[in-house]
Structure formats: C-alpha cells, structure tokens
Amino acid sequence: MKRLLLLLAVLTSAAAAADHYSFWVEPCTRPQTGCRVGDDELASWAFQAWQSASGGTLDFSRAQDREHARIRVLWASAQQGLYGETRRILVDGKRGAEVYVLPDAPGAKDDRLMRDAIVYLTCLHETGHALGLPHTSAFDDIMYSFQYGGNIPEYFGRYRRKLGTREDIRKNPGLSEADRAHLMRAADERR
C-alpha cells in the first residue's frame, strides 16, 4: 500500500509540474487561405509531437473557443505576406501566442503529401516559437531559420521522403535531438 501511495504522489507531482497549454485551430472557412479539410489535424499533430518530446513537461488540450486558448493557429493568406509567423499575446494572464500558417504551400501544388508535410512542419516550427524556442542555424532542426541559407526544397523534401501516406506524419515528428534539448532548456526556464 505504501508503494502505491508513493507512486500516486510521484505521478501527481509530475502531472502538476506539466505546463498546460490550451490550443485552438481556426476552422477552414476562408477559401482565400488555401486551407483544406484536415489541416486542423496537422496542427494537432504538431502539438502532440511537442508534448511527446517534452517528457511530460508540456500538456496540450484543445480549447472550445479562441478567446481562452493560449496558442491559436490561424490560417494565413498569401495576401498577408506570411508563410509562418508567431506573435506573442497574453491570455488569461499567461504567455500565449497566435501562430500564423500559410496552408497554400508554395511549390507543392502537384503533391498533396508534400503540401501536408510543409503545413505540418510550419505548424511545428511556429509552435516551437510559441513555446519560447528561438531559431537555430542547424539544418536538421525544426527551429532552423532559412536566414542562414540552405536548400529550402531539400529541407522539406527530406521530410517528404519519409512519408508514404499522410498518416506517416504522426510517426515522424520532425524534431531533432537538438530541438528536444532546446525544449527541455526552455521548460526549465519557464519553471
């Protein structure tokens, strides 16, 4: 019985230590964005990837409304000039962010899986910023910035080559070991 109580205390302590983020994903109602049915799932998979990589320090749940969501994924249109961007906001007294993602992925018109890969990776990258992660100069990182140069088609292409079906995105989180280490350091700083 003592062991069970100790285990429950440890599990309760670990759950309490997790930083909870509610998220909201804009419905695909504005055709000018190029958003497609299922894009909300790609955004959700990005949150799941970060949660899994966090080792229990992050917990994400879908919010019912935009107003109280700490992270809000919004579909950008080409007219907005955004490919992906994160803007910090304050939500109910806590740090949050609006994540803008262009779902009409350039260069992927004839390959639906490439398009989904680009949307997913952009959600993953911008959500990393929402969690406080900066850009890196390492081409293998999801937080890599193209300001450092690099072959943009190859960046997305190497991920696309891992995919046989859309469901494979869930099996290939797209995070490097350095991304995971940066996430853990950011978690320590948030405590």
Number of C-alpha atoms within 10 A of each C-alpha: 6 7 8 9 10 11 12 12 12 12 12 11 11 12 15 12 14 18 15 15 20 18 24 23 22 15 15 17 12 13 9 13 19 16 24 15 9 12 20 21 12 23 22 22 20 26 24 19 17 25 19 15 20 17 13 15 21 22 19 18 14 17 17 12 13 16 12 16 22 26 31 27 24 24 27 23 20 16 8 10 9 13 18 18 20 22 14 16 16 13 14 11 8 10 15 24 25 22 25 23 28 24 25 22 20 11 11 15 11 8 11 12 20 21 20 22 25 26 24 25 25 26 30 26 27 26 26 23 19 23 20 19 18 15 17 18 14 15 17 16 19 22 26 19 16 14 9 11 10 14 10 10 10 10 17 15 14 11 17 21 11 13 17 10 9 15 11 14 22 16 12 12 20 21 18 16 11 15 22 17 13 18 22 17 12 15 18 10 9 10 9
